[in-house]
């Protein structure tokens, strides 16, 4: 049978340390910037003029109310 284990080499034990607020600020800033950019692009996309104009219903003239008439 073949052994599929990786060759045993000396490896260092790596652990994750807690990051300080100063070290997190760049990542937080990038996250806020990307979020703002995505929001702005979605806003522009929703506000754009349609490429194929829809047919508008025919405009009706406004009704004029005569003096003393109640509708």
PDB file of N, CA, C and O in Angstrom:
ATOM      1  N   UNK A   1       0.823  -1.182   0.000  1.00  0.00           N
ATOM      2  CA  UNK A   1       0.000   0.000   0.000  1.00  0.00           C
ATOM      3  C   UNK A   1       0.871   1.250   0.000  1.00  0.00           C
ATOM      4  O   UNK A   1       1.977   1.269   0.539  1.00  0.00           O
ATOM      5  N   UNK A   2       0.335   2.279  -0.617  1.00  0.00           N
ATOM      6  CA  UNK A   2       1.050   3.545  -0.652  1.00  0.00           C
ATOM      7  C   UNK A   2       0.672   4.385   0.556  1.00  0.00           C
ATOM      8  O   UNK A   2      -0.487   4.422   0.971  1.00  0.00           O
ATOM      9  N   UNK A   3       1.642   5.040   1.096  1.00  0.00           N
ATOM     10  CA  UNK A   3       1.365   5.969   2.187  1.00  0.00           C
ATOM     11  C   UNK A   3       1.170   7.349   1.582  1.00  0.00           C
ATOM     12  O   UNK A   3       2.031   7.836   0.849  1.00  0.00           O
ATOM     13  N   UNK A   4       0.058   7.973   1.881  1.00  0.00           N
ATOM     14  CA  UNK A   4      -0.238   9.289   1.323  1.00  0.00           C
ATOM     15  C   UNK A   4      -0.012  10.393   2.331  1.00  0.00           C
ATOM     16  O   UNK A   4      -0.579  11.477   2.193  1.00  0.00           O
ATOM     17  N   UNK A   5       0.766  10.155   3.295  1.00  0.00           N
ATOM     18  CA  UNK A   5       1.051  11.185   4.286  1.00  0.00           C
ATOM     19  C   UNK A   5       2.166  12.089   3.788  1.00  0.00           C
ATOM     20  O   UNK A   5       3.060  11.659   3.057  1.00  0.00           O
ATOM     21  N   UNK A   6       2.096  13.328   4.192  1.00  0.00           N
ATOM     22  CA  UNK A   6       3.147  14.271   3.838  1.00  0.00           C
ATOM     23  C   UNK A   6       4.403  13.889   4.608  1.00  0.00           C
ATOM     24  O   UNK A   6       4.329  13.348   5.711  1.00  0.00           O
ATOM     25  N   UNK A   7       5.529  14.170   4.027  1.00  0.00           N
ATOM     26  CA  UNK A   7       6.762  13.853   4.755  1.00  0.00           C
ATOM     27  C   UNK A   7       6.812  14.652   6.054  1.00  0.00           C
ATOM     28  O   UNK A   7       6.471  15.834   6.095  1.00  0.00           O
ATOM     29  N   UNK A   8       7.227  14.002   7.066  1.00  0.00           N
ATOM     30  CA  UNK A   8       7.285  14.654   8.367  1.00  0.00           C
ATOM     31  C   UNK A   8       8.511  15.554   8.438  1.00  0.00           C
ATOM     32  O   UNK A   8       9.658  15.108   8.405  1.00  0.00           O
ATOM     33  N   UNK A   9       8.211  16.830   8.535  1.00  0.00           N
ATOM     34  CA  UNK A   9       9.286  17.805   8.662  1.00  0.00           C
ATOM     35  C   UNK A   9       9.015  18.609   9.921  1.00  0.00           C
ATOM     36  O   UNK A   9       7.888  18.667  10.415  1.00  0.00           O
ATOM     37  N   UNK A  10      10.047  19.212  10.415  1.00  0.00           N
ATOM     38  CA  UNK A  10       9.854  20.029  11.601  1.00  0.00           C
ATOM     39  C   UNK A  10       9.067  21.269  11.206  1.00  0.00           C
ATOM     40  O   UNK A  10       9.456  22.002  10.297  1.00  0.00           O
ATOM     41  N   UNK A  11       7.975  21.491  11.888  1.00  0.00           N
ATOM     42  CA  UNK A  11       7.158  22.674  11.598  1.00  0.00           C
ATOM     43  C   UNK A  11       6.978  23.462  12.878  1.00  0.00           C
ATOM     44  O   UNK A  11       6.969  22.922  13.984  1.00  0.00           O
ATOM     45  N   UNK A  12       6.835  24.756  12.682  1.00  0.00           N
ATOM     46  CA  UNK A  12       6.630  25.620  13.831  1.00  0.00           C
ATOM     47  C   UNK A  12       5.149  25.651  14.174  1.00  0.00           C
ATOM     48  O   UNK A  12       4.293  25.557  13.295  1.00  0.00           O
ATOM     49  N   UNK A  13       4.870  25.780  15.422  1.00  0.00           N
ATOM     50  CA  UNK A  13       3.493  25.922  15.857  1.00  0.00           C
ATOM     51  C   UNK A  13       3.089  27.373  15.649  1.00  0.00           C
ATOM     52  O   UNK A  13       3.740  28.283  16.161  1.00  0.00           O
ATOM     53  N   UNK A  14       2.014  27.590  14.897  1.00  0.00           N
ATOM     54  CA  UNK A  14       1.569  28.939  14.592  1.00  0.00           C
ATOM     55  C   UNK A  14       0.227  29.163  15.277  1.00  0.00           C
ATOM     56  O   UNK A  14      -0.677  28.332  15.183  1.00  0.00           O
ATOM     57  N   UNK A  15       0.112  30.257  15.944  1.00  0.00           N
ATOM     58  CA  UNK A  15      -1.153  30.601  16.581  1.00  0.00           C
ATOM     59  C   UNK A  15      -1.536  32.017  16.186  1.00  0.00           C
ATOM     60  O   UNK A  15      -0.691  32.834  15.819  1.00  0.00           O
ATOM     61  N   UNK A  16      -2.819  32.282  16.271  1.00  0.00           N
ATOM     62  CA  UNK A  16      -3.319  33.611  15.911  1.00  0.00           C
ATOM     63  C   UNK A  16      -3.345  34.478  17.149  1.00  0.00           C
ATOM     64  O   UNK A  16      -3.872  34.090  18.192  1.00  0.00           O
ATOM     65  N   UNK A  17      -2.780  35.634  17.019  1.00  0.00           N
ATOM     66  CA  UNK A  17      -2.779  36.555  18.147  1.00  0.00           C
ATOM     67  C   UNK A  17      -3.910  37.554  17.972  1.00  0.00           C
ATOM     68  O   UNK A  17      -4.375  37.786  16.856  1.00  0.00           O
ATOM     69  N   UNK A  18      -4.343  38.134  19.058  1.00  0.00           N
ATOM     70  CA  UNK A  18      -5.377  39.157  18.992  1.00  0.00           C
ATOM     71  C   UNK A  18      -4.781  40.430  18.403  1.00  0.00           C
ATOM     72  O   UNK A  18      -3.687  40.852  18.778  1.00  0.00           O
ATOM     73  N   UNK A  19      -5.518  41.030  17.479  1.00  0.00           N
ATOM     74  CA  UNK A  19      -5.033  42.242  16.839  1.00  0.00           C
ATOM     75  C   UNK A  19      -5.462  43.462  17.634  1.00  0.00           C
ATOM     76  O   UNK A  19      -6.533  43.492  18.240  1.00  0.00           O
ATOM     77  N   UNK A  20      -4.615  44.443  17.614  1.00  0.00           N
ATOM     78  CA  UNK A  20      -4.930  45.706  18.276  1.00  0.00           C
ATOM     79  C   UNK A  20      -5.797  46.546  17.344  1.00  0.00           C
ATOM     80  O   UNK A  20      -5.859  46.299  16.139  1.00  0.00           O
ATOM     81  N   UNK A  21      -6.463  47.538  17.920  1.00  0.00           N
ATOM     82  CA  UNK A  21      -7.337  48.404  17.119  1.00  0.00           C
ATOM     83  C   UNK A  21      -6.544  49.120  16.031  1.00  0.00           C
ATOM     84  O   UNK A  21      -7.051  49.323  14.928  1.00  0.00           O
ATOM     85  N   UNK A  22      -5.328  49.496  16.325  1.00  0.00           N
ATOM     86  CA  UNK A  22      -4.490  50.199  15.349  1.00  0.00           C
ATOM     87  C   UNK A  22      -4.186  49.300  14.149  1.00  0.00           C
ATOM     88  O   UNK A  22      -4.053  49.795  13.030  1.00  0.00           O
ATOM     89  N   UNK A  23      -4.077  48.018  14.361  1.00  0.00           N
ATOM     90  CA  UNK A  23      -3.799  47.092  13.269  1.00  0.00           C
ATOM     91  C   UNK A  23      -5.065  46.766  12.469  1.00  0.00           C
ATOM     92  O   UNK A  23      -4.977  46.355  11.312  1.00  0.00           O
ATOM     93  N   UNK A  24      -6.221  46.944  13.071  1.00  0.00           N
ATOM     94  CA  UNK A  24      -7.480  46.656  12.384  1.00  0.00           C
ATOM     95  C   UNK A  24      -7.994  47.836  11.564  1.00  0.00           C
ATOM     96  O   UNK A  24      -8.795  47.642  10.649  1.00  0.00           O
ATOM     97  N   UNK A  25      -7.552  49.049  11.872  1.00  0.00           N
ATOM     98  CA  UNK A  25      -8.080  50.239  11.196  1.00  0.00           C
ATOM     99  C   UNK A  25      -7.958  50.193   9.671  1.00  0.00           C
ATOM    100  O   UNK A  25      -8.927  50.538   8.994  1.00  0.00           O
ATOM    101  N   UNK A  26      -6.828  49.789   9.097  1.00  0.00           N
ATOM    102  CA  UNK A  26      -6.766  49.739   7.622  1.00  0.00           C
ATOM    103  C   UNK A  26      -7.800  48.788   7.025  1.00  0.00           C
ATOM    104  O   UNK A  26      -8.411  49.107   6.005  1.00  0.00           O
ATOM    105  N   UNK A  27      -8.004  47.642   7.636  1.00  0.00           N
ATOM    106  CA  UNK A  27      -8.983  46.684   7.113  1.00  0.00           C
ATOM    107  C   UNK A  27     -10.402  47.231   7.246  1.00  0.00           C
ATOM    108  O   UNK A  27     -11.224  47.056   6.347  1.00  0.00           O
ATOM    109  N   UNK A  28     -10.686  47.889   8.359  1.00  0.00           N
ATOM    110  CA  UNK A  28     -12.010  48.483   8.544  1.00  0.00           C
ATOM    111  C   UNK A  28     -12.232  49.594   7.528  1.00  0.00           C
ATOM    112  O   UNK A  28     -13.320  49.706   6.964  1.00  0.00           O
ATOM    113  N   UNK A  29     -11.216  50.415   7.286  1.00  0.00           N
ATOM    114  CA  UNK A  29     -11.323  51.498   6.299  1.00  0.00           C
ATOM    115  C   UNK A  29     -11.568  50.972   4.900  1.00  0.00           C
ATOM    116  O   UNK A  29     -12.378  51.527   4.157  1.00  0.00           O
ATOM    117  N   UNK A  30     -10.876  49.911   4.537  1.00  0.00           N
ATOM    118  CA  UNK A  30     -11.076  49.321   3.204  1.00  0.00           C
ATOM    119  C   UNK A  30     -12.484  48.754   3.101  1.00  0.00           C
ATOM    120  O   UNK A  30     -13.133  48.900   2.065  1.00  0.00           O
ATOM    121  N   UNK A  31     -12.959  48.117   4.147  1.00  0.00           N
ATOM    122  CA  UNK A  31     -14.313  47.567   4.128  1.00  0.00           C
ATOM    123  C   UNK A  31     -15.367  48.645   3.966  1.00  0.00           C
ATOM    124  O   UNK A  31     -16.318  48.477   3.202  1.00  0.00           O
ATOM    125  N   UNK A  32     -15.207  49.746   4.677  1.00  0.00           N
ATOM    126  CA  UNK A  32     -16.163  50.857   4.565  1.00  0.00           C
ATOM    127  C   UNK A  32     -16.082  51.477   3.170  1.00  0.00           C
ATOM    128  O   UNK A  32     -17.109  51.817   2.583  1.00  0.00           O
ATOM    129  N   UNK A  33     -14.876  51.625   2.641  1.00  0.00           N
ATOM    130  CA  UNK A  33     -14.710  52.204   1.306  1.00  0.00           C
ATOM    131  C   UNK A  33     -15.335  51.330   0.221  1.00  0.00           C
ATOM    132  O   UNK A  33     -15.999  51.843  -0.679  1.00  0.00           O
ATOM    133  N   UNK A  34     -15.131  50.040   0.300  1.00  0.00           N
ATOM    134  CA  UNK A  34     -15.709  49.126  -0.693  1.00  0.00           C
ATOM    135  C   UNK A  34     -17.232  49.125  -0.578  1.00  0.00           C
ATOM    136  O   UNK A  34     -17.933  49.096  -1.589  1.00  0.00           O
ATOM    137  N   UNK A  35     -17.736  49.157   0.636  1.00  0.00           N
ATOM    138  CA  UNK A  35     -19.184  49.209   0.827  1.00  0.00           C
ATOM    139  C   UNK A  35     -19.785  50.485   0.262  1.00  0.00           C
ATOM    140  O   UNK A  35     -20.836  50.445  -0.378  1.00  0.00           O
ATOM    141  N   UNK A  36     -19.127  51.617   0.491  1.00  0.00           N
ATOM    142  CA  UNK A  36     -19.623  52.893  -0.035  1.00  0.00           C
ATOM    143  C   UNK A  36     -19.573  52.898  -1.563  1.00  0.00           C
ATOM    144  O   UNK A  36     -20.493  53.397  -2.210  1.00  0.00           O
ATOM    145  N   UNK A  37     -18.520  52.353  -2.134  1.00  0.00           N
ATOM    146  CA  UNK A  37     -18.407  52.290  -3.589  1.00  0.00           C
ATOM    147  C   UNK A  37     -19.506  51.402  -4.179  1.00  0.00           C
ATOM    148  O   UNK A  37     -20.110  51.760  -5.191  1.00  0.00           O
ATOM    149  N   UNK A  38     -19.766  50.267  -3.567  1.00  0.00           N
ATOM    150  CA  UNK A  38     -20.827  49.379  -4.054  1.00  0.00           C
ATOM    151  C   UNK A  38     -22.190  50.053  -3.950  1.00  0.00           C
ATOM    152  O   UNK A  38     -23.016  49.931  -4.854  1.00  0.00           O
ATOM    153  N   UNK A  39     -22.425  50.762  -2.849  1.00  0.00           N
ATOM    154  CA  UNK A  39     -23.694  51.474  -2.692  1.00  0.00           C
ATOM    155  C   UNK A  39     -23.847  52.540  -3.770  1.00  0.00           C
ATOM    156  O   UNK A  39     -24.922  52.676  -4.354  1.00  0.00           O
ATOM    157  N   UNK A  40     -22.791  53.295  -4.039  1.00  0.00           N
ATOM    158  CA  UNK A  40     -22.841  54.357  -5.043  1.00  0.00           C
ATOM    159  C   UNK A  40     -23.083  53.782  -6.439  1.00  0.00           C
ATOM    160  O   UNK A  40     -23.869  54.333  -7.211  1.00  0.00           O
ATOM    161  N   UNK A  41     -22.416  52.686  -6.761  1.00  0.00           N
ATOM    162  CA  UNK A  41     -22.596  52.072  -8.076  1.00  0.00           C
ATOM    163  C   UNK A  41     -24.016  51.526  -8.229  1.00  0.00           C
ATOM    164  O   UNK A  41     -24.604  51.644  -9.304  1.00  0.00           O
ATOM    165  N   UNK A  42     -24.571  50.939  -7.183  1.00  0.00           N
ATOM    166  CA  UNK A  42     -25.950  50.457  -7.239  1.00  0.00           C
ATOM    167  C   UNK A  42     -26.905  51.627  -7.394  1.00  0.00           C
ATOM    168  O   UNK A  42     -27.883  51.533  -8.136  1.00  0.00           O
ATOM    169  N   UNK A  43     -26.637  52.720  -6.710  1.00  0.00           N
ATOM    170  CA  UNK A  43     -27.463  53.929  -6.812  1.00  0.00           C
ATOM    171  C   UNK A  43     -27.449  54.462  -8.249  1.00  0.00           C
ATOM    172  O   UNK A  43     -28.498  54.804  -8.796  1.00  0.00           O
ATOM    173  N   UNK A  44     -26.265  54.531  -8.857  1.00  0.00           N
ATOM    174  CA  UNK A  44     -26.168  55.005 -10.241  1.00  0.00           C
ATOM    175  C   UNK A  44     -26.872  54.053 -11.199  1.00  0.00           C
ATOM    176  O   UNK A  44     -27.529  54.492 -12.143  1.00  0.00           O
ATOM    177  N   UNK A  45     -26.740  52.767 -10.960  1.00  0.00           N
ATOM    178  CA  UNK A  45     -27.370  51.778 -11.830  1.00  0.00           C
ATOM    179  C   UNK A  45     -28.892  51.902 -11.777  1.00  0.00           C
ATOM    180  O   UNK A  45     -29.561  51.779 -12.803  1.00  0.00           O
ATOM    181  N   UNK A  46     -29.432  52.140 -10.602  1.00  0.00           N
ATOM    182  CA  UNK A  46     -30.879  52.263 -10.461  1.00  0.00           C
ATOM    183  C   UNK A  46     -31.400  53.586 -11.018  1.00  0.00           C
ATOM    184  O   UNK A  46     -32.571  53.673 -11.389  1.00  0.00           O
ATOM    185  N   UNK A  47     -30.562  54.611 -11.085  1.00  0.00           N
ATOM    186  CA  UNK A  47     -30.988  55.921 -11.555  1.00  0.00           C
ATOM    187  C   UNK A  47     -30.776  56.121 -13.057  1.00  0.00           C
ATOM    188  O   UNK A  47     -31.157  57.159 -13.598  1.00  0.00           O
ATOM    189  N   UNK A  48     -30.186  55.160 -13.721  1.00  0.00           N
ATOM    190  CA  UNK A  48     -29.843  55.356 -15.136  1.00  0.00           C
ATOM    191  C   UNK A  48     -31.087  55.426 -16.010  1.00  0.00           C
ATOM    192  O   UNK A  48     -32.153  54.946 -15.625  1.00  0.00           O
ATOM    193  N   UNK A  49     -30.947  56.017 -17.169  1.00  0.00           N
ATOM    194  CA  UNK A  49     -32.034  56.117 -18.133  1.00  0.00           C
ATOM    195  C   UNK A  49     -32.174  54.771 -18.835  1.00  0.00           C
ATOM    196  O   UNK A  49     -31.172  54.199 -19.264  1.00  0.00           O
ATOM    197  N   UNK A  50     -33.395  54.252 -18.962  1.00  0.00           N
ATOM    198  CA  UNK A  50     -33.563  52.969 -19.654  1.00  0.00           C
ATOM    199  C   UNK A  50     -33.147  53.072 -21.118  1.00  0.00           C
ATOM    200  O   UNK A  50     -33.319  54.116 -21.747  1.00  0.00           O
ATOM    201  N   UNK A  51     -32.605  51.995 -21.650  1.00  0.00           N
ATOM    202  CA  UNK A  51     -32.173  52.000 -23.044  1.00  0.00           C
ATOM    203  C   UNK A  51     -33.364  51.932 -23.996  1.00  0.00           C
ATOM    204  O   UNK A  51     -33.337  52.528 -25.073  1.00  0.00           O
ATOM    205  N   UNK A  52     -34.403  51.210 -23.601  1.00  0.00           N
ATOM    206  CA  UNK A  52     -35.602  51.118 -24.424  1.00  0.00           C
ATOM    207  C   UNK A  52     -36.724  51.869 -23.710  1.00  0.00           C
ATOM    208  O   UNK A  52     -37.228  51.405 -22.687  1.00  0.00           O
ATOM    209  N   UNK A  53     -37.111  53.012 -24.235  1.00  0.00           N
ATOM    210  CA  UNK A  53     -38.157  53.778 -23.549  1.00  0.00           C
ATOM    211  C   UNK A  53     -39.489  53.037 -23.585  1.00  0.00           C
ATOM    212  O   UNK A  53     -39.858  52.450 -24.602  1.00  0.00           O
ATOM    213  N   UNK A  54     -40.190  53.072 -22.486  1.00  0.00           N
ATOM    214  CA  UNK A  54     -41.510  52.449 -22.414  1.00  0.00           C
ATOM    215  C   UNK A  54     -42.527  53.390 -23.035  1.00  0.00           C
ATOM    216  O   UNK A  54     -42.319  54.601 -23.098  1.00  0.00           O
ATOM    217  N   UNK A  55     -43.624  52.816 -23.489  1.00  0.00           N
ATOM    218  CA  UNK A  55     -44.684  53.655 -24.044  1.00  0.00           C
ATOM    219  C   UNK A  55     -45.445  54.284 -22.888  1.00  0.00           C
ATOM    220  O   UNK A  55     -45.885  53.596 -21.967  1.00  0.00           O
ATOM    221  N   UNK A  56     -45.590  55.586 -22.950  1.00  0.00           N
ATOM    222  CA  UNK A  56     -46.315  56.306 -21.919  1.00  0.00           C
ATOM    223  C   UNK A  56     -47.788  56.383 -22.304  1.00  0.00           C
ATOM    224  O   UNK A  56     -48.116  56.478 -23.487  1.00  0.00           O
ATOM    225  N   UNK A  57     -48.661  56.345 -21.331  1.00  0.00           N
ATOM    226  CA  UNK A  57     -50.081  56.488 -21.668  1.00  0.00           C
ATOM    227  C   UNK A  57     -50.328  57.893 -22.218  1.00  0.00           C
ATOM    228  O   UNK A  57     -49.632  58.838 -21.848  1.00  0.00           O
ATOM    229  N   UNK A  58     -51.312  58.028 -23.094  1.00  0.00           N
ATOM    230  CA  UNK A  58     -51.582  59.353 -23.668  1.00  0.00           C
ATOM    231  C   UNK A  58     -51.997  60.331 -22.581  1.00  0.00           C
ATOM    232  O   UNK A  58     -52.755  59.995 -21.671  1.00  0.00           O
ATOM    233  N   UNK A  59     -51.492  61.527 -22.697  1.00  0.00           N
ATOM    234  CA  UNK A  59     -51.795  62.551 -21.700  1.00  0.00           C
ATOM    235  C   UNK A  59     -53.196  63.093 -21.944  1.00  0.00           C
ATOM    236  O   UNK A  59     -53.563  63.409 -23.076  1.00  0.00           O
ATOM    237  N   UNK A  60     -53.964  63.194 -20.880  1.00  0.00           N
ATOM    238  CA  UNK A  60     -55.309  63.748 -20.981  1.00  0.00           C
ATOM    239  C   UNK A  60     -55.262  65.206 -20.548  1.00  0.00           C
ATOM    240  O   UNK A  60     -54.538  65.556 -19.616  1.00  0.00           O
ATOM    241  N   UNK A  61     -56.028  66.054 -21.220  1.00  0.00           N
ATOM    242  CA  UNK A  61     -56.032  67.463 -20.786  1.00  0.00           C
ATOM    243  C   UNK A  61     -56.671  67.582 -19.402  1.00  0.00           C
ATOM    244  O   UNK A  61     -57.568  66.815 -19.052  1.00  0.00           O
ATOM    245  N   UNK A  62     -56.203  68.541 -18.635  1.00  0.00           N
ATOM    246  CA  UNK A  62     -56.752  68.750 -17.299  1.00  0.00           C
ATOM    247  C   UNK A  62     -58.185  69.247 -17.409  1.00  0.00           C
ATOM    248  O   UNK A  62     -58.533  70.028 -18.294  1.00  0.00           O
ATOM    249  N   UNK A  63     -58.993  68.772 -16.490  1.00  0.00           N
ATOM    250  CA  UNK A  63     -60.386  69.224 -16.468  1.00  0.00           C
ATOM    251  C   UNK A  63     -60.443  70.609 -15.834  1.00  0.00           C
ATOM    252  O   UNK A  63     -59.793  70.876 -14.823  1.00  0.00           O
ATOM    253  N   UNK A  64     -61.228  71.472 -16.444  1.00  0.00           N
ATOM    254  CA  UNK A  64     -61.398  72.805 -15.889  1.00  0.00           C
ATOM    255  C   UNK A  64     -62.682  72.815 -15.069  1.00  0.00           C
ATOM    256  O   UNK A  64     -63.740  72.391 -15.533  1.00  0.00           O
ATOM    257  N   UNK A  65     -62.567  73.293 -13.880  1.00  0.00           N
ATOM    258  CA  UNK A  65     -63.736  73.417 -13.035  1.00  0.00           C
ATOM    259  C   UNK A  65     -64.404  74.752 -13.318  1.00  0.00           C
ATOM    260  O   UNK A  65     -63.757  75.800 -13.326  1.00  0.00           O
ATOM    261  N   UNK A  66     -65.683  74.697 -13.544  1.00  0.00           N
ATOM    262  CA  UNK A  66     -66.421  75.930 -13.775  1.00  0.00           C
ATOM    263  C   UNK A  66     -66.806  76.519 -12.437  1.00  0.00           C
ATOM    264  O   UNK A  66     -66.891  75.818 -11.428  1.00  0.00           O
ATOM    265  N   UNK A  67     -67.033  77.807 -12.447  1.00  0.00           N
ATOM    266  CA  UNK A  67     -67.384  78.503 -11.221  1.00  0.00           C
ATOM    267  C   UNK A  67     -68.704  77.958 -10.668  1.00  0.00           C
ATOM    268  O   UNK A  67     -69.720  77.942 -11.363  1.00  0.00           O
ATOM    269  N   UNK A  68     -68.673  77.511  -9.406  1.00  0.00           N
ATOM    270  CA  UNK A  68     -69.877  77.015  -8.768  1.00  0.00           C
ATOM    271  C   UNK A  68     -70.134  75.539  -9.010  1.00  0.00           C
ATOM    272  O   UNK A  68     -71.058  74.981  -8.417  1.00  0.00           O
ATOM    273  N   UNK A  69     -69.357  74.892  -9.853  1.00  0.00           N
ATOM    274  CA  UNK A  69     -69.562  73.469 -10.123  1.00  0.00           C
ATOM    275  C   UNK A  69     -68.909  72.641  -9.022  1.00  0.00           C
ATOM    276  O   UNK A  69     -67.807  72.946  -8.565  1.00  0.00           O
ATOM    277  N   UNK A  70     -69.595  71.611  -8.617  1.00  0.00           N
ATOM    278  CA  UNK A  70     -69.025  70.693  -7.615  1.00  0.00           C
ATOM    279  C   UNK A  70     -69.025  69.306  -8.226  1.00  0.00           C
ATOM    280  O   UNK A  70     -70.070  68.787  -8.621  1.00  0.00           O
ATOM    281  N   UNK A  71     -67.875  68.726  -8.297  1.00  0.00           N
ATOM    282  CA  UNK A  71     -67.730  67.369  -8.851  1.00  0.00           C
ATOM    283  C   UNK A  71     -67.402  66.399  -7.779  1.00  0.00           C
ATOM    284  O   UNK A  71     -67.242  65.209  -8.050  1.00  0.00           O
TER     285      UNK A  71
END
